[in-house]
Amino acid sequence: MVTVALAGAASGFGLTMLRTFVHLNSTATNPHKLVLLSRSEKPELAALGVDVRPVDYANHSQLVEALKDVHTLLSVIGGSLEAMRDAQIALIDAAKEVGIKRFAPSEYACISNDNIDLYRPKAEVWEATKKAASETRMEITSFQCGIFMSAFATGTTKPITEVGQREGAKTGEEEALAGLRPWNFVVNMRGGTADLPADGMTPIVFTEIRDIATFAYHALSLDAWPEVMGMRGDVKSYREMLSIIERVQGRKFLVKENSVDEMKAQAAGNPSMSFYNQVRCALTEGWGVVPDTLNKAFPDLHPMTCEEFVEKWWSGVEIGEASWSEDQTFM
């Protein structure tokens, strides 16, 4: 049992992680003490047994006080790029002063932050994290999970399950997205279209968000943290995903292949689409194949497969013919 603080876990992906930790704690022999660093009071989370500590990330002494008894600090801070960077740099400075034993910044993506403009703040935070580790005895890790499988739930009309009821979701889509906003990335599940990187044959790791949280929770019990801890829900190419989706939805998708040169030109010509196209280019180069560190460490964990996810959230859903609609939201 350790005292673990989560920063940025009051909403979105982070809130799903915190709620998963609370649920896993409820059946654990030696539950962890859960602390939430939040910009405001969260009585609904305090009611779950979470120690909510309001903090101002610009107030160093307040951060130091909030972290004094914390062993492990996990950041899932999101928001604007500058705010994400500045808040995490502030966390690192406070963690060094307090003597935090373990720290994981808000990574939760693929094998690097290189060549993705939107991830430059992540890269800066990771460099600061490594510097802090070299100056102290702090163990650090980059949690890598590939692409969020949960995005494939965008547009589902399936009802909530007991998990969604437990977490207070209002719809099945909200439950399945697990803190993500509705987002068509490469595949538009309702529109029936796929905007593939190259031929769509490159393997990619897809991991469901609650499985990401479960792997991170179990990592708290490891004797030592390596600098990278990858996790894999499933490994599929987009072409393989389309085969699963088409079978479950009972229709053929409209498919467009995009060469690397085409995607680079799209990124340069439309800044609002830079992230989307830079990621697609990176995926063709194997960026989405993260290590299976935590799968090997915890072989009894059985994360959801892509087929299980698509079956759960799309089987029996009435859906129209595939169409290249305006509602693509590829970004």
C-alpha positions in Angstrom: 0.0 0.0 0.0 1.3 3.5 -0.9 -0.1 7.0 -0.9 -0.6 7.9 -4.5 -1.6 11.4 -5.7 -3.2 12.0 -9.1 -2.9 15.4 -10.6 -5.5 16.5 -13.2 -7.8 13.6 -12.5 -11.0 15.6 -11.8 -12.3 15.3 -15.3 -11.8 13.5 -18.6 -9.4 10.6 -19.0 -8.0 11.3 -15.6 -11.3 11.1 -13.8 -11.9 7.6 -15.4 -8.5 6.6 -14.1 -9.3 7.9 -10.6 -12.7 6.1 -10.6 -11.0 2.9 -11.7 -8.5 3.2 -8.9 -11.3 3.6 -6.4 -13.1 0.5 -7.8 -9.9 -1.6 -7.7 -9.2 -0.4 -4.2 -12.6 -1.7 -3.1 -11.5 -5.3 -3.7 -7.8 -5.0 -2.9 -6.2 -6.7 0.1 -3.9 -3.7 0.7 -5.7 -0.7 -0.9 -3.7 2.4 -1.7 -4.4 5.8 -0.2 -5.7 7.9 -3.0 -5.1 11.6 -3.1 -6.5 14.0 -5.7 -4.7 17.3 -6.5 -7.5 19.5 -7.8 -7.9 23.2 -8.5 -11.2 23.1 -6.6 -13.1 21.1 -4.0 -14.7 17.9 -5.3 -17.1 16.7 -2.6 -18.5 14.0 -4.8 -15.0 12.4 -5.1 -14.3 13.0 -1.4 -17.4 10.9 -0.7 -15.7 8.0 -2.5 -12.9 8.1 0.0 -10.5 10.2 -2.0 -8.4 12.7 -0.1 -9.1 15.8 -2.2 -6.4 18.5 -1.8 -7.1 21.8 -3.6 -4.0 23.3 -5.1 -2.9 26.3 -7.2 -0.1 25.0 -9.5 1.4 28.5 -9.5 1.8 28.3 -5.7 5.0 26.3 -5.0 4.6 26.2 -1.2 1.0 25.0 -1.5 2.1 22.2 -3.8 4.9 21.1 -1.5 2.5 21.0 1.5 -0.1 18.9 -0.6 2.6 16.4 -1.5 4.4 15.9 1.8 3.1 12.4 2.6 2.9 11.2 -1.0 4.9 8.3 -2.3 3.9 8.1 -5.9 2.7 11.0 -8.1 0.8 10.4 -11.3 0.1 13.3 -13.6 -2.9 13.0 -16.0 -3.0 16.8 -16.5 -4.6 17.9 -19.8 -5.9 21.1 -21.1 -4.1 23.7 -23.1 -0.5 22.9 -24.1 1.1 25.7 -22.1 -1.0 25.0 -19.0 -0.2 21.3 -19.2 3.5 22.0 -19.5 3.6 24.7 -16.8 1.5 22.7 -14.3 3.7 19.7 -14.7 7.0 21.6 -14.4 5.6 23.0 -11.2 4.7 19.5 -10.0 8.2 18.3 -10.7 9.8 21.2 -8.8 7.6 20.4 -5.8 8.2 16.7 -6.0 11.9 17.2 -5.9 11.7 19.3 -2.8 9.4 16.9 -1.0 11.3 13.8 -2.0 8.6 12.0 -4.0 9.7 8.4 -4.7 8.0 7.8 -8.0 6.6 10.1 -10.7 4.9 9.5 -14.0 4.1 12.6 -16.2 1.1 12.8 -18.4 2.3 10.7 -21.4 -0.2 7.9 -22.2 0.4 7.9 -26.0 2.9 6.1 -28.3 6.6 5.5 -28.3 7.8 9.1 -28.5 6.8 12.7 -28.7 9.0 13.3 -31.8 7.6 14.8 -35.0 4.2 15.7 -33.3 4.1 19.5 -32.9 1.2 19.2 -30.4 3.4 17.0 -28.2 6.3 19.4 -27.8 5.1 20.4 -24.3 5.1 16.7 -23.4 8.7 16.4 -24.7 9.7 19.4 -22.5 8.0 17.8 -19.5 9.7 14.5 -20.1 13.1 16.1 -20.3 12.4 17.9 -17.0 11.3 14.6 -15.5 14.5 12.9 -16.6 16.6 15.8 -15.2 14.8 15.5 -11.9 15.5 11.8 -11.7 19.2 12.4 -12.4 19.3 14.9 -9.5 17.4 12.8 -7.0 16.5 9.2 -6.2 13.1 9.6 -7.8 12.0 6.7 -10.1 10.2 7.8 -13.2 8.3 6.2 -16.0 6.6 7.0 -19.3 3.3 5.0 -19.5 2.8 4.2 -23.1 -0.5 2.7 -24.3 -0.8 3.3 -28.1 -4.0 4.7 -29.4 -7.1 4.9 -27.2 -9.4 2.1 -28.2 -12.3 4.0 -26.6 -12.5 6.4 -29.5 -14.1 3.7 -31.6 -17.2 4.1 -29.5 -17.9 7.6 -30.9 -21.6 7.6 -32.1 -22.8 4.4 -30.4 -26.4 4.3 -29.2 -25.9 1.3 -26.9 -27.2 1.8 -23.3 -25.0 2.1 -20.3 -23.8 -0.9 -18.4 -23.2 -1.4 -14.7 -19.8 0.3 -15.2 -21.4 3.4 -16.5 -24.0 3.3 -13.7 -21.2 3.1 -11.1 -19.4 6.0 -12.7 -22.4 8.2 -13.2 -22.4 8.1 -17.0 -25.6 9.5 -18.7 -25.3 7.5 -21.9 -23.6 4.4 -23.2 -21.5 6.5 -25.5 -20.2 8.5 -22.5 -19.4 5.3 -20.7 -17.6 3.8 -23.6 -15.6 7.0 -24.4 -14.4 6.9 -20.8 -13.5 10.6 -20.5 -12.7 11.3 -24.2 -14.8 13.7 -26.2 -16.6 12.2 -29.2 -13.9 11.9 -31.8 -13.7 10.4 -35.3 -10.0 9.6 -35.7 -9.2 7.8 -39.0 -12.4 5.8 -38.7 -15.9 7.4 -38.6 -17.9 4.6 -36.9 -21.4 6.1 -37.8 -20.4 7.6 -41.2 -18.9 4.3 -42.3 -15.7 5.9 -43.6 -12.0 5.3 -43.1 -9.3 7.9 -43.9 -6.3 5.5 -43.7 -2.7 6.3 -43.1 -1.0 4.8 -46.2 -2.6 1.4 -46.9 -3.7 0.9 -43.3 -1.6 -2.3 -42.9 0.8 -1.1 -40.2 0.3 -2.7 -36.7 -0.9 -0.4 -33.9 -1.5 -0.9 -30.2 -5.1 0.0 -29.2 -5.9 0.0 -25.4 -9.2 0.7 -23.7 -9.0 3.5 -21.2 -10.1 1.5 -18.1 -7.5 -1.1 -19.0 -4.9 1.7 -19.1 -6.0 2.7 -15.6 -5.9 -0.9 -14.4 -2.3 -1.4 -15.7 -1.2 1.8 -14.0 -2.8 0.8 -10.8 -1.0 -2.6 -10.8 2.2 -0.8 -11.6 2.1 0.8 -8.2 3.0 -2.6 -6.7 6.1 -3.2 -8.7 9.4 -3.3 -6.8 11.1 -0.9 -9.3 10.0 1.3 -12.2 11.7 1.1 -15.6 11.9 4.4 -17.5 9.3 3.1 -20.0 6.3 1.0 -19.1 4.2 0.0 -22.2 0.9 -1.8 -22.1 -1.1 -3.4 -24.9 -4.8 -3.9 -25.1 -4.6 -5.4 -28.6 -2.5 -5.1 -31.7 -4.3 -4.5 -34.9 -3.8 -2.6 -38.2 -6.6 -0.3 -39.3 -7.4 -2.7 -42.1 -7.9 -5.4 -39.5 -10.0 -3.1 -37.5 -12.2 -2.4 -40.5 -12.7 -6.1 -41.0 -14.0 -6.4 -37.4 -16.2 -3.3 -37.7 -17.7 -4.2 -41.0 -18.6 -7.7 -39.7 -20.2 -6.3 -36.6 -22.0 -3.4 -38.2 -23.0 -5.5 -41.3 -21.9 -3.0 -43.9 -18.9 -2.1 -46.1 -16.9 1.1 -45.3 -15.8 3.7 -47.8 -12.1 3.8 -47.6 -9.5 6.3 -48.7 -5.7 5.6 -48.6 -3.3 8.5 -48.1 0.3 8.4 -48.9 2.9 9.9 -46.5 3.6 12.6 -49.0 -0.1 13.5 -49.2 -0.5 13.5 -45.4 2.6 15.8 -45.0 1.2 18.1 -47.6 -2.2 18.2 -45.8 -0.4 18.9 -42.5 1.6 21.8 -44.1 -1.4 23.2 -46.0 -3.9 23.2 -43.1 -2.6 23.9 -39.6 -5.8 22.8 -38.0 -5.2 19.3 -39.4 -1.5 19.2 -38.6 -1.9 16.9 -35.5 -4.1 14.5 -37.3 -1.7 14.2 -40.3 1.5 14.1 -38.2 0.1 11.3 -36.2 -1.0 9.4 -39.2 2.5 9.8 -40.7 4.0 8.6 -37.5 1.7 5.5 -37.4 3.0 4.4 -40.8 6.5 4.3 -39.3 5.6 2.1 -36.3 5.0 4.9 -33.8 1.9 3.0 -32.5 3.6 -0.2 -31.4 4.5 0.3 -27.8 6.1 -2.3 -25.5 4.2 -4.9 -23.6 6.0 -4.3 -20.3 3.0 -4.4 -18.0 1.3 -7.3 -19.9 4.4 -9.4 -19.1 4.6 -8.1 -15.5 0.9 -8.9 -14.9 -0.1 -11.9 -17.1 -3.3 -12.4 -15.2 -4.7 -9.1 -16.5 -6.7 -9.6 -19.6 -7.4 -6.3 -21.3 -10.3 -5.9 -23.7 -9.5 -6.8 -27.3 -10.6 -4.7 -30.3 -13.1 -7.3 -31.3 -14.6 -7.4 -27.8 -14.9 -3.6 -27.8 -16.5 -3.3 -31.1 -19.0 -6.2 -30.3 -19.9 -4.6 -27.0 -20.6 -1.1 -28.4 -21.8 -1.7 -31.9 -23.5 -5.1 -32.2 -27.2 -4.6 -32.9 -26.9 -0.8 -33.5 -29.1 0.3 -36.4 -27.0 2.3 -38.8 -27.4 3.7 -42.3 -25.4 3.3 -45.5 -21.8 4.5 -45.5 -21.4 8.1 -46.6 -18.6 10.7 -46.7 -20.5 13.2 -44.6 -19.4 16.6 -43.5 -19.2 15.4 -39.9 -15.8 13.9 -40.1 -14.1 15.6 -37.1 -10.7 14.2 -38.1 -8.2 16.3 -36.3 
